Amino acid sequence: MSTQPFARSHRKMQLKSILNHVEPLKSFVYKQVRIIEVDGAPTVIEVDIEPRANGRPICSGCGKKRPQYDRQNVRRWQFVPLWGISVFFVYSMRRVACPACGVKVEQVPKAMNVLDRFHIMKNMNTAIDEVRRTEVAELKRDGFVPILKHSRWCLLKRRENLTEPQAAKLDELLKYNLKSVKAMLLRDDFQQFWTYMRPGWAMKFLDSWCERAKESGLEQMQKVAKSLQHHRRLLANWFHAKGEISSGVVEGFNGKTKLTIRKAYGLRTPEGIKIALFHTLGRLPEPEGTHRFC
Ligand SMILES: [Zn+2]
C-alpha cells in the first residue's frame, strides 16, 4: 500500500522521459503527467505542456519571436497512442502581439499538429485554401472567367455538408483541371488512411499518398506530405493500437454531438436537440438518401 504512490510517480517520470525521447520539444516542456484509470486500467494519459521559462512565443503568422499578448483557454491535442493508451497534450496557447500580423496564436510544436487526426485535416484544408488563393490570382492574371469564384467552401467542407448550390458548384469545378480540385481530391483520398487495421498497410498507403502529393506539383500539399513523412513512425502507432482505443470512440462521439447540434439549427429546445442526437448517435431510421455519419 505504502509503495504505491512511489510506483505511480516513478511510472510518470518514465513516461516523461519516453516522451522526451520519442518527441523532444524545443521551446516547451512536458510538465505533469496524469494517468486516468477506468476500472483500474490506464485508459487515458494526459500530459500538461508548458513553455520553457523565459521562452518567448513564436508568431504562427510570420514565425518570429514576439511579445506575449494573452493566453487562451486550455485545449487538448491528441498524440499517438502509447501502449494502446490514448495520449493527450493539454496546453493553453499564448497569443502574441505581432507588429506584422496583429494578434495571432503562437506556433506550437509541429508534432502537436501533425499527429492529431483533426489537425492533419486542418493542415490539409489550409493547404487547399492556399492553393486556391494562388490559383485565383493566376486565373485573374491570365484573364480567365472566374470559375473559382465562391468556391472556397465547396473545396473545404465535407461533401456531405455541402448545401445544394455548393454541391452544384463542386460538380462544375470537377469538370476543370484545376489545381485547387487536385488538392481537394488528395485530401479526400487521405481519408482512406484511417480505415486500415494494420500498420504495414497503413504505412504503404501513406507512402504512396505522399508520393502522389509530391508528384502533384502543389507546393502546399508537398509540405503536408513532408511533415507526415517526418512523423511516419509515430503515425504508425495509430494502427498498432487499433481496437484498443476507447477514447477515440469518445472523441468521435463528442464530434458527432457537436455536429448534430450545429445541424439541428432551428431545433433550439433541449428536447429537439435530444431527439436529433438520438437519431444520429443511436442510428435510428433516417429518411432515405440522408448521409449516415460514420
Ligand atoms: Zn507575425
Boltz pocket constraint, residues with backbone or C-beta under 6 A from the ligand:
constraints:
  - pocket:
      binder: B
      contacts: [[A, 59], [A, 60], [A, 61], [A, 62], [A, 63], [A, 64], [A, 98], [A, 99], [A, 100], [A, 101], [A, 102], [A, 104]]
      max_distance: 6.0
